Amino acid sequence: MSKTVTVFGSSKPLPGEEEYESAHKLGQLLGEAGYAVCTGGYQGIMDAVSKGASEFDVKVIGVTVDLFSAVPSEYLTGQIHCDSLFERIEKLIELGDAYIILRGGTGTLVELSISWELMNKNLIDQKPIACHGEMWQRIIQPMEERIEYEKRETGLVQCFDSIEECFNYIKSKL
């Protein structure tokens, strides 16, 4: 059975925009390597990753919830419907063997934070987390300093400048 990479990111980027196209490239890299892909199932980065992965014969899973009026991505090969936002986040984390965090807002921050905290507290097995871009570096660095102060394990989250570096890191860990 293939490994699944859960990708978190914004629903806002549109086709042709750099964030969308980078996410599409990531989906292609993951699909070409044979990884199943799991996202929140809607538009923006979720759609772009799904589109890229769908170009290969891999599962593309969307985890959706009725709270949003958005239409699920047309590139999904499977959909898991959740009754609440919390259940959705829990399912996205549960399904992933690794996580890639792309640009996003508070929702993406919550997804990263919950994944990280569950591992930090040893409530789930440690799985690789790769964050893309300077935005996340500015958030992760002070948190890593605090985690070190608390004498917890640092390095659970890695930040990278390129999509390819994120992919290569995840590939090396799976």
Helices and strands as residue ranges (DSSP letters): E 4-8, H 18-32, E 36-39, H 45-54, E 60-65, E 78-82, H 85-95, E 98-101, H 106-120, E 129-132, H 134-149, E 157-160, H 163-173
